[in-house]
Amino acid sequence: MTYTVKTPPANDPVTLSEAKAWCKIEEDETEADELITELIAVSTKLAEQFTRRAFMPRTMQRLLDYFPVPDWIMRQERYYRRQLQLTVTPVRPTGVTITYIDPNGATQTFDPAKYIVNY
């Protein structure tokens, strides 16, 4: 189960000006701008993968081959309620929408009153 980025972040968490200031490069020196911009993007991606956190807002989509049915499972002699887990964090309170395709082939939106998003 993989995630797809539907709307990428509008910008990086560090601007080119901030990175140049940190590196003590003058603003009018532009020969390394392309390299620094690429380093910001690569560093952000690696840090997000390592921490499993999204640093900047984006819209993600997760497709499942089945409709997850909550049920009880037993682990180590205790019962737990099975849940659909979102592994990309943080999640905005109003940012989760569940849609599915019904048996007739029509796309439906799951009622938000019927699920809970824990943060």
Salt bridges, closest charged atoms under 4 A:
ASP33 OD1 - LYS20 NZ 2.90
GLU48 OE2 - ARG58 NH2 2.72
ASP71 OD1 - ARG82 NE 3.27
